[in-house]
Structure formats: structure tokens, C-alpha cells
Amino acid sequence: MKLLVIGSGGREHAIAKKLLESSQVEQVFVAPGNDGMTLDGLKLVNIGISEHSALIDFVKENDIAWSFIGPDDALAAGIVDDFNAAGLKAFGPSKLAAELEWSKDFAKEIMVKYGVPTAAYGTFSDFDQAKAYIEEQGAPIVVKADGLALGKGVVVAETMDQAVEAAREMLLDNKFGNSGARVVIEEFLDGEEFSLFAFANGDQYYIMPTAQDHKRAYDGDKGPNTGGMGAYAPVPHLPQSVIDQSVDSIVKPVLEGMIKEGRPYLGILYCGLILTADGPKVIEFNARFGDPETQIILPRLTSDFAQNISDILDKKTPSLVWREDGVTLGVVVASNGYPLDYEKGVPLPEKTEGDIITYYAGAKFDENGQVLLSNGGRVYMLVTTADTVQAAQEKIYDQLAKQDTQGLFYRKDIGSKASR
């Protein structure tokens, strides 16, 4: 069969590469993709994620069995609804189900209604009311743009002044456009963060290995929030009892609640969780695979990914098999200046071979089609699996030390929380 992955980043590279491993898959197309993906035999389609009609035409003309939707903004724009209306299969939630991600206020309402543990909060579109709430609650406190903001619309404010300034930037200065027209202001939760993913269709769900992302730009969790600078899976110091509790108190009631709301959920449910003294609580939901977590979770899947997704789409029980030993770890290499202004056009090192995988997020060939250049904030990611976190770190950082990363940067402490 032929498949289509929609999106262009490292997440989509990992999804498409894994799908292509299936003996049942003849070709995987990626729309629009990035040039680095072609080094793994993936075919790029020059259609943007917002061009739903053109994508539908492509799927019909090329006899695509089903499409895998990667990015949040495509889901929020109702791409799955449009595909389904055209009689096409797409793996991802409907626009109404994806509201779990594209409105933090909606997600909070669902959690409160169905008893899912999360931080206390208030939602505001008026700056003066938001400011008064911040002054009443005190700091530390968390200010979030209600809508999608590329993973950057969250400010963990250590002082009230920082919180008020964040609210001002979102509500008055329009920093995130319509995404920040409302803000959700949350109680600060103290604990260790982790990511829990599930494949889902209605009330059926299948849990993946836990992962831990590193959101801040610089070592020691310093600097601005990014889309993610690296990750590892599973989280070795997280007890199974915590995972079981997370499934029972979060995954199950949310999926059942979405059915009751008339918004049955199909696709990847990402739960961004924090282990507090009172147990796991929800920081956020994403309605799709995380990036960079996808790149370190999918290499741990040893079953046929394409068959697994086909089964879930058909409401059959998938035979998911995960590698149980070792740890998979990845480090993102980004353009200097990311997540703010950054330059493009930096020549990239050669793609790694063997047991270190290169996933490309922002890469483009030069005009001669010979040299791969940087073309985004996050540029590429190196991923490997080893017996321990420390061993995986050594392999990745030894490889990075050999590469010419002038004009680029990366964190040098990915996984260090686990190796302490």
C-alpha cells in the first residue's frame, strides 16, 4: 500500500521512516516534508498542510490507503473532517476532538467535568482581570496562551511581575495573535514532568513507553521554552504504579468523557504530565505525537507500524510490540538564536548511518541539489539506543563532537535527570 504523512518536521520524518519499514508499504509520501527526508527514500509532495483540497486530490489520484496527520495546526483546521467527508481515511482526531489541544480552556473544562487531576486555573480575555487574578494568587504561577503557539505560548513566571508581563504580551501586545486572545492562568505544580502517549480510537487505547522532553533552550533547563531540545524513553526511574495511575485517572476518563461530549477521539493522545506529591496531574494535552518524543519512541516499536495503524483505524486490536530493554535518547541540533530569530543556510554534517539515526526537521538542499542546508529553527536530531541513559548520551555526544556544528547549537545535558 501507499501512505501519506502530512507535515514537515522531525516528527513526520520519524513517522514516515517507520511506516516505510513495513513489508506491506510500497511508498510513503510526505507533504510537504523537508529535503532531508529524501535521504531515507521518502517522496516529497509539494502541497502545504493547509491545502486540504489539493491533498485530497493527491490521495485519490495516487491510491493512498490512509494518511497520517502530524501537526497540531492541521488538526485544528479540520483536515481529518475534510478527508473523512471525501471518503478518505486519516489517522488523527476531528477538529472537535482536537480542541483538547487547540483550546487550553476547553481542555481544562473537560478535566474538571470528568474529574481528571490538573492545576487550579482561571481563564481571562481581559488584561485587568488577569492581572488581578495573578496578584490574588501570587507567584510562581503559569501563564498560557489559550490557543496553539508552536509550543512557545507558556510562561512559567517566578515572580508576579513576570506573570503580569506575560499576560500583557498575550492579551494587549498580541504576541501570539488570536492564540493569545485568551489566557489560562494556572497554579504552579512542583514535581517531575513526563510524557505519556496513547494510540486511541473511541474508548480503546494502547499506551506507549513514557518519555521525558527537555523544553528549555539551554543546559540546566535555562533560557526560553522551545518546541523541545531532546528527549529519552522510557523514563527509567518512573514506577509502573505511576503509569498505571496515570492511565486510570487521566487517559481513560478523558477518552470516555470525549465520547460523552459527542467528540470521540481517534489518533494519538499526548498527555503532558507532572508527578506531584499528590500523584500525576495534567499540564497539557496534545492531539498528536510530540516532537521530539516521536523520534525516540518510534525506534522502540518492533512491530509493523503500518499494520498497527491500519488495525486501529479499523477498530481492531493492534499487535503492538515494544523493545523492553535499554533506553532510546535523542538530541536536537538547532540554529543559533532559536527559538527567536535565527539564520538559515548553514551546511549540515553528513547523515549518520548504523545505530545513530538522523531525523531532519528543517533541511533544504542548495540550488545545485548537492549540499543539505539548515532551513528552520530545529534542524536535525540524532537518536540512538543503548543499555543505559549514560551509554546513550556518550554515543550521541561523541558523534556530535565529531560534527561541524558551526552556526548551530545543542544542549549537552539531555537525559541527565535520569542519569543522576
N, C-alpha and C positions, 0 to 999 in steps of 0.2 A: 504494500500500500504506500501511497504518498501522503505526506503530512505537511502542515503549515504551522510554523511558530510565529506569533506576532510580537514584535518588539525588536530592540536593537542592542541591548546591553549584555553584560556578562551573564546575567540570569538566563537570558534567552540562548546564549551560546551554550551554556551547560545543559539546558533542556533539550535543545536541538541535537547536540552531540550525543546525549544519552539515548534519544529516540532513534538516532541513526545506527546505534549498535544492534538494534533488533534485526533478526534474520527476516522478519516479516516486512521490514521497511525498505522500500526501493530508493526513496529520495525524501530528504527533508528540506523544505524551503523556509526561508526566514524573511519576513517583511517588516521593516526594511533591512534589518540586520546591520552588521558593520563588516568591513573588508577582512578583518582578522579571522572571521568565521570561515571564510572560504578555504583556509589552510586545513580545515578538518573535513573538507568535502561537502560543506553545506552550500546550498544555492540561494543567492540573494534575490529578492524581488523588490524592485524599486517602487514600492507603494507605501505611503505613510500610514501610521496606525489609525489616523482619523478618517481615512478614505474608505469608509465601510463598503460603499457600493462597488468600488474598484476591487477591493479584497474579495467580496462575494463573487464577482465575475471571475476573478482568478481561480478561486476554489472550484467553481463549476466547470470552467474551461479545462482545468488540469486534473479533474477527477480526484480531488483531495478527500481522503476518508474522514478526517476531522482536523480541527485547528486547535492549537493550544495558545491561550491568551496570556501574555506575560505581564504587561504594565497596568498599573492602577488606573491611569487616566483613560485608557481604552475601555476598561470595565465600567468606569464611572460614566462614560459616554454611551453605554448601552450596546456595545459591539456584539455581545452574546445574544441579546434580544434580536438584533438585526439579522444575525446569522440564522438563528432559530426560525425567524419569520420567513427566511428564504429557504427553509427546509434543510438547513445545514447544521451539522454537529459542531459544537465548540465547547472546549473544556475551560470553564470559568463561570463565575456567578453572574446572574442577571444584574441589571442596573439597580433594581430594588434590593437585591441581596447584598450587592457590593457596597451599599450605603453603610455597612458596618465599618468600612474604611473611609469612604469619602465624606462622611459626616461623623466627627468625633462625638458630637452631641447626641446623634441618633444611637451610636454605639453605647453611650452612657445610659440612655433611656432603656435600651434593651437589657443591659446588665442589671439595672435597678429593678426593672419589671420582673426579671426571671431569677433574681437572687444570686447573680454572679459577683464574686468579690472583686471590688475595684476601689480606687481612691474616691473620697468625697469630692464634690465639684460644684461649680456654678457655671452657667453659660451666659454670655453677655454680647450684645451688639452695641451697647452704649459705653463709651470710654469712662465716663464719670462713675457709672455703676460698677464697672470692672475695677476701677481704682479703689472705690470704697470697699469692695469685697476683699481685695488684696490687703488693704490696711486693717480690715477686721480680722483676717486670717493670720497675717504675719508671714514671715519667711523662715526657712526656704519654702518655695511654692513653685508650681509648674504652670506655665502659660503656653497654650497650644492654639494654633490656627485651626478652626473647625474643619476646614476642607483640606484637599491634597496640596502638599507643598514640597514635594520631592524629598521627603524625609528631613526637611530642614525647618519645619514650622513649629518646633518645640523648643522652648527656653526653660531650662531648669535654673530658676532665679535664686541665688543665695541671699539676696537682700531684697527688701521691698522696693527700693529704687530701681533695681534691675527688673523686677516684675512689672512695675508701672511703666517703665520704658518699653518693655516688650509689648505690653498691651497697647501702648501709644503707637508703636510702629505698625502694629497689625490693624488697629481699628481706625486710627487717624491718618497715618502716613501711607496706608495701603501697601505695605511692604510685600504682602503675598496676594494682592489683588482680591478677587472675590473669595478666595480660600480663607482669608483673614477677616472677612466682613463680620464674622462672629468668632469669639474666642471661648475656649473651655479652660477654666482655671481650676487646677486640681491641687489637692493635698499632696505634699511631697511624701513619697513612700521610700523607706530605707530598707535596703536588702540587696540581694544579688539578682541581676537580670538574666533571663534566659529566654530562648525562643522555642516554642512548641508548634509544630506543623501537623496538619492532618489533611489527608485526602478525604473529601466528603461528597456525598450525594444524598440529600434529604437528611434522614436520621442515621444513615450509615456513615461510619468514619473509620479511618485507618491511620494510626499515629506513626509519625516518623521519628528518627533519632532527634534528641534535643540538640540545640546549638547555642553558641554564645557569640554574639556580634560585638564589634568594637566601633561605636558610633563617632567618638570624638576624633578630630583630625590628627592629633599628635600623641606621642608617647605619654603614658601615665594618665590617660583619659583627659588630656588638656586640649584647649582650642575649641573651635566651633563644631557643632553637630554636622555630620556628613551623611551620605547615603549608606555609609559603612566602610570601614578600612580593613576589615579582615574578620575571620571567624574560625571556629573549630567545632567539631561534632564527633561523638557525643560529648556532653559535659560530664566528665568522669566523676566529679565529686557531688553530683546531684543524685540523691537516693531515689530508687524506684518508687518509694512511697509518695514522694513529692509529685512525680509524674502521674501516678495513679490518682492522686488527689486533684491534680490539675484537670485531668480528663473528666472526672466525676463532677467537679464543681464548676467547670468552665466550658469545656468543649461540648459535652453532652447537653447541658441546659441551653446553651446558645443555639445549637442546631435545632433542638426541639422547639425553642422559642421562635426561631425564624419560620418554622413550618406553621406555627400558630398565628404568626403575623401575616401569613399568606406570601412569604418570601422564601420558599425552600432553597437551600443552599447547595450549589454544585461547584466543585473546584477545590482550590487549596484554601484552607482556613489557617491563617498565621496568627498565633497568639503570642504577643509580646508580654511576657510575664515577669514578675518580681517576687522573689521568695522573701516574705516579711516574717516577722516574729509571729504573726497570726496565720501564716500559711501563704500559698501562692495567690497573687492578685493580678488583675489585668491592667497593664499600662496602655495597651492599644491592640486593636485588631487590624490586620491587613487582609485583603480579599484575594491575595495571590501569593506566590512564592516570594520570599525575601531575597534581597541582593545585598550582601554576598553569601547568605546562608545556603542558597540553592547550590552554589558551586562546591560546597563542602558536604552537603547532604546527598546529592545525587550520585557522586562516586562511591558511596557506601551501599547503593542499591545493586544487588547482584541478580535480581530477577529481570524479566523482559519489561522494560518501562513502557514501551508502546502497547504491549498486551495489557499491562496493568491499567493504563488509562482507558483503553477500549472497554475493559471489563467494568470499570467504574461508570463510564458513560452509559453502559448497557444495564446498570444496576445489578451486575454480577459481582460476586466476591472475588477480588483480585488476589493472586498468589504473590504477595509482596515478600521478598526475602532481602534482609539487610545484613551486611557484614557486621559481625558481633565483636570482632577483636580490633584492637588498635584505635587510633584517633586520626581523623582527617582534618587538616589545617590549611588555611589559605591566607595569603597576604595580598592586599590590593596595592597596586602602584598607581599613583595619581599625579596629575600635572601640578607643578609648583603653583601655589595660590589657591588651589581647590580647598574649600567649596566656594570661594569668592571668585574674583577674576583670575583667569589662567590663560596661558598661551597654548596654541596648538602647533602641530608641525614638527614635534621632536622625533627624530629617528628612534625606532624601538629595537630592542635586542631581538635576536632570532628566537623563534618559538622553541620552547623546550620539548624534549622528547623523553620517552621512558616513563619513569614513575613520578615525574613532576609535570603536571598539566598546566598549560597556559590557556586561560579564558580571556577573550578580548571584550572590552566594554566600549571603548572609544578609540577605534583604529581605522585608518584610511590609507590606501596606497597613494604614493606620489603620482604625479601626472604621467610617469612612464610605466606605472604599474609594477614597479620593482621593489621599492622601499616602503615598509609599513611605518606610518607616522602617527603620532598621537592626535586624537580628534575629539577629546572630551575631557571632563573633569577626572573621572576614574578611567584609567586607560587599559590596564590588564591586571590579571590576578594569577598568582602561582599557587597551586594546590598540590598537596601530597598526603599520603597516608603512611603512618609509622606506628611502631608499638606503643609509644608514649607521646604526650604533648611535646616534651623536651626534644625527643628524637625528630619529630616532625618539624619543630622550629629550626633545629640545626640544619636539616636538609634544605628548607626553604631559604633561610638566611645565608647559607653558604652559596646557594645558587644566585641569590640577589647580589651578593658581594662580587660575583664574577661578571655581573651585567653592567653595562654602561647606562646608568640611570640619571645622567646629567639632564636637568630640566624637569625631573620627576622626583617624587618623594614617596616614602612609605614608613609606616610605623614599625618599630623594631621590637615591640613587646606584645605582638599578637599571641594570645594563649598563655601569657604569663600569670594570669589569675589562676589558671588551672594548675600551673606547674609550681606554684608556691608551696 
